[in-house]
Amino acid sequence: MWTDTTRAQYARADLALPSDLTDAEWALLEPFLPPPSHVGRPRKWPLRRIVEAILYLLRGGLPWRMLPPC
């Protein structure tokens, strides 16, 4: 059952997209992802943005070329 407390806790209104990760969700997920490599080219995009793009694609079922430019 949703209460005012839980509704505020799980609100996603301050995110750019509904599929974006909150800071708390990212803190849980980040330790499972590989650290940046010291060899090769540095990452062009932050890993968080890549994960958010994948979640957006999975939720909306859109082709990669239809992702928003942000």
N, C-alpha and C positions, 0 to 999 in steps of 0.2 A: 504494500500500500504506500502510495506517495504521500509524504508529509511536506510541510514547508521546508523543513531542514534537509530532507533527502532531495527534494526538488532543486534546492539551491546548490547542494553538493554535486549533483550530476548534471547541472545546467551546461549547455554547450553554446550559449548565446554569444560569448566573447571570442569564439573561435572563428577563423575566416571561413572554414567549411565545416559542415557537420561531421565529416570523416576525419578531421584533424585530431591530433593527440593532445590531451591536456598535459601539463607538466608532470603531474602525478603518474599518468599512464606512461609517459616517456621514461620516467625514472625507473619504472618496473621493467620496461622492455630493453633499455639501452645496455645493461650488462650482458645480454645474450648476443649482442651484435659484435662483429670483429672490430678491433681497434684500427686506427689508420696505420698503414704500412709506412715504414721508413724508406722503403725502396720504391722507385717508380715515381710517377707523377702524383702530386697531391690531389686530393678530391676537389672536384669543381663545385659540387653541391653538398651541403650538410646531410649526413645520413638520416637525420630526422625528416627532412623534406622528402627524401626518396621513399621512406617508409610511409609517409602521409600520402604521397602520390600513388603508391601501390594500394593503400587502403581505399583511396578515392576511386581507383579503377575497379577494385573488387566490389565496392558498394554500388557503383553506378553502372558497371558493365560497359564502360566506354572504351573505344580504342585509344591507344596512347596519343595519337595525333589530335584527339579531341580534348585533351587535358587543358585546363585553363593555363594561361601563360605565367601565372604567379607560381 
